[in-house]
Amino acid sequence: MRIQFAPVVFLISAAIASAVELQKVANFPEQQITGVGVSTKSGRIFVNFPYWSDDHSISVAEIVNGQPKAFPNDEWNTPGPAGSHFVCVQSVIVDDQDNLWVLDPAAPKMQEIVKGGPKLVKIDLATNQVVQTIPFGEDVAPKKSYLNDVRIDTRTNTAFITESANGAIIVVDLKSGKARRLLDDHPSTQPEKDVKLVVDGKALIDQQKKMPPQIASDGIALDTKNGYLYYHALTGHSLYRIKTSSLTDETLGKRELESKVENVGQTPAPDGMLEGADGSVYLTDLESSAVVRWDPASKRVIRIIADKRLLWPDTLSWAPNGEIYVTASQIENMPRFNNGKSTRTDPYKLWKITGINPE
């Protein structure tokens, strides 16, 4: 296996503009939020709450007057057949044709998946109706897998998904529904063993496993301008990319595909990532309660904002006017990292970052 390495500079510059501010959008007293997707056409805001605890009661919601409203309806958000009801939703995203895509790894409490549950669901925001459901079999989502984040390329009708339990990139043909599991066990999709996360001044230890968490490919960003898919392990500092044309080329063998992977830089450990129109990549910096921007020309990391209120910044989404929404999921306060008891004292929150100037 060969990975192409580019010269990198791991440098955190100061915030790019003093006008950058953090504004609260919504509070969630009990529901742990991870994902957010915003329509750049209408400004409608959608969030998701994974089934990680007994407090779980809703999976996908639209934020209406600051409050979550079950979306697309109550039925999808109540227990039922795994193929036609949400089980444990991890992420939501709105594509450039104003469709909401919901990624359901169907692994309640991060345990084994519910049979027939892993799926990608498309909802037409013009009608608020589910128009497509793509199920994933065990060849794509094995029992111990966890589908994590997704990007949609409407030009090629392709979805790209990270799998964070074992490490892989899932490529989905949205016309046929065929999905392929790629870069499985490749170094670029794996956690970095020497990375030990420190969040809010405390070393993160998974007390069930008695070791630092090893979270594989997690964040993802799609640079349609230059044809790159960027991805990053959560437990790691290396940012990788590969041409989307390589991922969709079914004639490439395993080794040939692996040779197309590039290591393009060192960044803080991120959870969520977001593509910029200029080819840059925005990343959450979960150890520093911050959001940063990686510049592809200089390979530098520039801090956008750091704020202690960003308790585990999780997912990023653009708003219509160039603002960025960010969720604070407080994963560091979960029982699995705190002797079986939650240490959370504040509600989970959805924030908005204003005043961003990418230049």
C-alpha positions in Angstrom: 0.0 0.0 0.0 1.3 3.5 -0.8 0.1 6.8 0.5 1.3 10.0 -1.2 2.5 12.5 1.4 2.5 16.2 0.7 4.6 18.8 2.6 2.5 20.1 5.5 2.6 22.8 8.1 0.6 22.2 11.3 0.0 25.8 12.4 -2.9 27.3 14.2 -3.1 31.0 13.2 -5.3 33.5 15.0 -9.0 33.9 14.4 -9.4 35.3 10.9 -11.6 38.2 11.9 -12.5 39.8 15.2 -16.1 40.1 13.9 -16.6 36.4 14.2 -19.2 35.6 16.8 -21.0 32.6 18.3 -24.8 32.9 18.6 -27.1 30.4 20.2 -29.9 29.0 18.0 -31.5 26.3 20.1 -31.3 24.4 23.4 -32.0 20.7 23.9 -32.4 19.9 27.6 -32.3 16.1 27.2 -31.9 15.2 23.5 -28.2 14.8 22.5 -27.7 16.4 19.2 -25.0 15.4 16.7 -26.0 16.5 13.1 -27.3 19.6 11.5 -28.3 20.3 7.9 -29.5 23.7 6.6 -31.2 24.5 3.3 -29.2 27.2 1.6 -32.3 28.0 -0.5 -34.9 28.4 2.3 -32.9 28.6 5.5 -34.8 25.7 7.0 -32.8 24.0 9.8 -32.8 20.2 10.4 -31.1 18.3 13.2 -30.8 14.8 14.4 -30.5 13.0 17.8 -28.9 9.6 17.8 -30.3 6.8 20.0 -27.4 6.8 22.4 -29.3 6.8 25.8 -32.6 6.0 27.4 -33.5 9.8 27.1 -33.9 9.4 23.3 -37.4 10.2 22.0 -36.9 11.7 18.6 -34.5 11.1 15.7 -34.9 13.8 13.1 -36.4 17.3 13.6 -36.9 20.6 12.0 -36.2 23.6 14.2 -39.4 25.7 14.2 -39.5 28.8 16.4 -36.4 27.5 18.2 -38.0 24.1 19.0 -37.5 20.7 17.5 -40.5 19.3 15.5 -40.4 15.7 14.4 -39.6 15.4 10.7 -40.8 14.4 8.2 -43.6 13.2 10.6 -44.2 11.4 13.9 -44.4 8.0 12.3 -40.8 7.9 11.0 -39.7 9.0 14.5 -41.5 6.3 16.5 -40.5 2.6 16.9 -41.5 0.4 14.0 -40.1 -1.7 11.2 -36.4 -0.8 10.9 -36.5 -0.3 7.2 -39.2 2.4 7.3 -38.6 4.0 10.7 -35.6 5.8 12.0 -33.6 3.7 14.4 -30.4 5.6 15.4 -29.8 8.6 13.1 -26.2 10.0 13.1 -26.3 12.7 10.5 -28.5 14.9 8.2 -27.5 17.0 5.2 -29.4 19.1 2.6 -28.1 18.8 -0.9 -27.9 21.6 -3.6 -31.3 20.5 -5.0 -33.0 21.0 -1.6 -33.4 17.4 -0.6 -32.7 16.3 3.0 -30.6 13.1 3.3 -30.8 11.2 6.6 -28.1 8.6 7.5 -29.2 5.9 9.8 -26.5 3.5 11.0 -29.2 1.8 13.1 -26.8 1.0 16.0 -28.6 2.0 19.2 -26.3 2.9 22.0 -23.4 2.2 19.6 -23.9 -1.5 19.9 -24.8 -4.0 17.2 -26.9 -2.8 14.3 -30.6 -3.6 14.1 -31.0 -6.0 11.2 -32.5 -4.2 8.1 -32.0 -0.8 9.8 -28.9 0.8 8.1 -30.1 3.1 5.4 -29.9 6.4 3.6 -33.2 8.2 3.4 -34.0 11.1 0.9 -36.7 13.6 1.8 -38.0 16.1 -0.8 -38.2 19.5 1.0 -40.7 20.8 -1.5 -43.3 18.2 -0.3 -41.7 17.0 3.0 -42.2 13.4 1.7 -39.7 10.5 1.8 -39.0 9.8 -1.9 -36.2 7.2 -1.6 -34.8 4.8 0.9 -31.5 3.0 0.2 -30.9 0.0 2.6 -27.4 -1.3 3.3 -26.7 -5.0 3.7 -24.0 -6.5 5.9 -21.5 -6.4 3.1 -21.6 -2.6 3.5 -22.6 -2.2 7.1 -21.4 -5.2 9.1 -22.7 -5.9 12.6 -20.2 -3.8 14.5 -20.1 -1.0 11.9 -21.2 2.6 12.5 -22.1 4.7 9.4 -21.2 8.3 10.5 -21.4 11.1 8.0 -22.4 11.6 4.4 -21.9 13.9 1.4 -24.1 14.0 -1.8 -22.7 14.7 -5.3 -25.9 15.5 -7.3 -23.9 15.9 -10.5 -23.0 12.2 -10.5 -25.8 10.9 -8.3 -23.3 9.5 -5.8 -23.3 9.5 -2.0 -20.0 9.2 0.0 -20.2 7.9 3.6 -17.7 7.4 6.4 -17.8 4.4 8.6 -16.2 5.1 12.0 -16.2 1.8 13.9 -14.0 -0.2 11.6 -12.9 2.4 9.1 -14.0 2.6 5.5 -15.6 4.8 2.8 -18.9 3.7 1.4 -19.7 4.8 -2.1 -23.4 4.7 -3.2 -24.9 4.9 -6.7 -28.1 6.8 -5.9 -29.8 5.7 -9.1 -29.4 2.0 -8.6 -28.9 2.0 -4.8 -25.8 -0.1 -5.2 -23.2 0.5 -2.5 -19.6 -0.5 -2.2 -17.4 -0.6 0.9 -13.9 0.8 0.0 -10.6 1.5 1.7 -11.6 -0.9 4.4 -8.8 -1.2 6.9 -6.6 1.2 4.9 -4.4 3.4 7.1 -6.2 6.5 5.9 -9.5 5.3 7.4 -8.0 4.0 10.6 -7.5 5.8 14.0 -4.0 6.8 14.8 -2.9 4.7 17.8 -0.5 7.3 19.3 -3.2 10.0 19.5 -4.8 10.4 22.9 -7.6 13.0 23.0 -7.7 15.6 25.8 -11.1 17.4 26.0 -11.8 20.2 28.5 -8.5 19.5 30.2 -9.3 15.8 30.7 -7.9 12.8 29.0 -10.7 10.9 27.2 -10.8 7.3 28.3 -13.4 4.8 27.2 -14.0 3.1 30.5 -15.7 0.1 29.0 -12.6 -0.7 27.1 -10.1 0.9 29.6 -8.3 2.8 26.9 -8.5 6.0 24.9 -11.3 5.8 22.2 -10.2 4.6 18.8 -12.6 6.3 16.4 -11.9 5.7 12.7 -13.0 7.7 9.5 -15.5 10.2 10.7 -15.4 13.7 9.2 -16.0 14.1 5.5 -16.0 17.0 3.0 -16.8 17.1 -0.7 -14.9 19.5 -2.9 -16.9 19.5 -6.1 -14.9 22.3 -7.6 -11.7 20.2 -7.7 -13.2 16.7 -7.5 -11.9 15.7 -4.1 -13.3 13.8 -1.2 -11.6 14.7 2.1 -11.9 12.5 5.1 -10.4 12.2 8.6 -10.3 9.8 11.5 -11.7 11.4 14.7 -8.8 9.8 16.6 -6.1 11.3 14.5 -4.4 14.4 13.1 -4.0 13.4 9.4 -6.2 14.8 6.7 -6.7 12.6 3.6 -8.2 13.1 0.2 -8.9 11.1 -2.9 -10.4 12.0 -6.3 -14.1 11.2 -6.4 -13.5 9.8 -9.9 -11.2 7.2 -8.4 -13.9 6.2 -5.8 -16.5 5.8 -8.5 -14.3 3.9 -10.9 -15.3 0.3 -10.5 -12.4 -0.9 -12.7 -9.8 0.1 -10.1 -8.4 -2.8 -8.0 -7.9 -2.5 -4.3 -4.2 -1.6 -4.5 -4.7 0.8 -7.4 -7.4 2.6 -5.5 -5.2 2.8 -2.4 -2.4 4.3 -4.4 -4.7 7.3 -5.2 -5.0 8.3 -1.5 -3.1 11.5 -0.5 -2.1 12.6 3.0 -2.4 16.4 2.6 -1.8 17.8 6.1 -1.9 17.7 9.8 -4.9 19.2 11.6 -6.4 19.2 15.1 -8.5 16.1 15.9 -12.0 16.8 14.3 -15.4 15.4 14.5 -17.2 17.2 11.7 -15.9 18.7 8.5 -17.3 21.1 5.9 -16.3 22.0 2.4 -15.7 25.6 1.4 -16.5 27.0 -2.1 -12.8 27.8 -2.6 -11.6 24.2 -2.0 -10.8 24.8 1.7 -11.9 22.5 4.4 -13.4 23.6 7.7 -13.0 21.3 10.7 -14.2 21.2 14.3 -11.4 21.1 16.8 -13.0 19.1 19.6 -10.0 19.3 22.0 -9.9 23.2 21.9 -13.7 23.9 21.6 -12.9 25.5 18.2 -13.6 25.6 14.5 -10.6 25.8 12.1 -10.1 26.2 8.4 -7.5 24.2 6.4 -6.1 26.1 3.4 -5.2 23.8 0.4 -2.7 26.2 -1.0 -0.5 26.8 2.1 -1.5 23.7 4.0 -2.0 25.9 7.0 -4.7 25.6 9.7 -6.3 28.9 10.6 -8.5 29.2 13.6 -12.0 30.6 12.9 -13.3 30.7 16.4 -12.6 29.2 19.9 -15.2 29.4 22.5 -15.6 27.3 25.7 -19.3 27.1 25.0 -18.6 24.8 22.0 -18.7 21.6 24.2 -17.4 19.0 21.7 -18.2 20.9 18.4 -19.6 18.1 16.3 -21.2 18.9 12.9 -21.0 21.9 10.6 -23.4 23.2 8.0 -23.5 26.3 5.8 -26.4 28.7 6.0 -27.8 30.8 3.1 -25.8 33.9 4.0 -22.4 32.4 4.6 -22.9 31.7 8.3 -22.0 28.3 9.7 -24.2 26.2 12.0 -22.4 24.0 14.5 -23.7 21.4 17.0 -22.3 20.9 20.5 -22.8 17.3 21.4 -21.0 17.1 24.7 -19.7 13.6 24.0 -16.9 14.1 26.6 -19.6 14.2 29.3 -21.2 10.9 28.3 -21.3 8.1 30.9 -18.9 5.9 28.9 -16.2 8.4 29.6 -17.2 9.2 33.2 -17.5 6.1 35.4 -20.9 5.3 34.0 -22.5 8.6 34.9 -23.2 11.7 32.8 -21.2 14.8 33.9 -23.3 17.1 31.7 -24.7 20.3 33.4 -25.7 22.4 30.4 -28.3 21.6 27.7 -27.1 20.4 24.4 -27.0 23.3 22.0 -27.1 24.3 18.3 -24.9 27.4 17.6 -24.4 29.7 14.6 -21.0 31.3 13.7 -21.4 34.7 12.1 -18.9 37.2 10.6 -16.8 34.6 8.8 -14.5 35.9 6.1 -12.7 33.0 4.3 -10.2 35.2 2.6 
